[in-house]
């Protein structure tokens, strides 16, 4: 007998997509503002910029996939 996964009711409830996108973009902006922090060298800058770019790309990919119908609207 195959075991079926057990889900809590709140796991299947869709989240607020607009709030998630706004949160990702605000987080990316905060990461870019951290470039003017108290650190030396460029290694930190690379990670801050890379993480900010990754967040923005994730939002853009989500928008494109939903617009083209490749990602369901209820998730």
C-alpha positions, 0 to 999 in steps of 0.5 A, spaced: 500 500 500 502 506 497 503 511 503 500 518 501 503 524 504 499 528 510 498 535 509 496 540 514 490 545 512 494 551 512 499 548 507 494 547 501 492 554 502 495 559 497 499 565 500 498 572 498 502 573 491 503 580 491 505 581 498 511 575 497 513 579 490 513 586 494 517 582 500 522 580 495 523 586 492 524 590 498 529 585 501 533 586 494 533 593 495 535 593 502 541 588 500 543 593 495 543 599 500 548 594 505 553 596 499 554 602 503 555 599 510 562 598 514 565 593 510 572 592 507 573 588 500 569 586 494 567 579 496 561 582 500 559 586 495 559 580 490 554 576 495 550 582 496 549 584 489 548 576 487 543 575 492 539 581 490 539 579 483 537 572 484 531 575 488 529 580 482 530 574 477 525 569 481 520 575 481 521 576 474 521 568 472 514 567 476 511 573 473 513 570 466 511 563 467 504 565 470 503 570 464 504 564 459 500 559 463 505 555 465 504 556 472 498 555 476 494 561 479 492 558 485 499 556 488 
